[in-house]
């Protein structure tokens, strides 16, 4: 009889083990299905995110190209302003030189005019004296 008791106990243990294994298989199946759904959801999320980000990335790339072009244009304008500044400086130097020449010429003309005036005045005085002396 003890053998029958052990047989019953082992049978009950086997049934409990089999039931546990079946429950574990069922839970694993359920977990695998949930993982598949999660993977599909993640794939869909990544796909949607990529679709939404693609135009943003394209626009960002175009914006960066525009910034680079603007930066290059600013560099060109800066070079042009420097060149213009150099030209204006040279014009100012030339104008100062011309002004100095005109002033020098004016002083020379003024000195010559004064010299001629004094020469004519002296010549007239001498002529008038000679005329008075002859009389």
Secondary structure as UniProt FT lines:
FT   HELIX           2..134
//
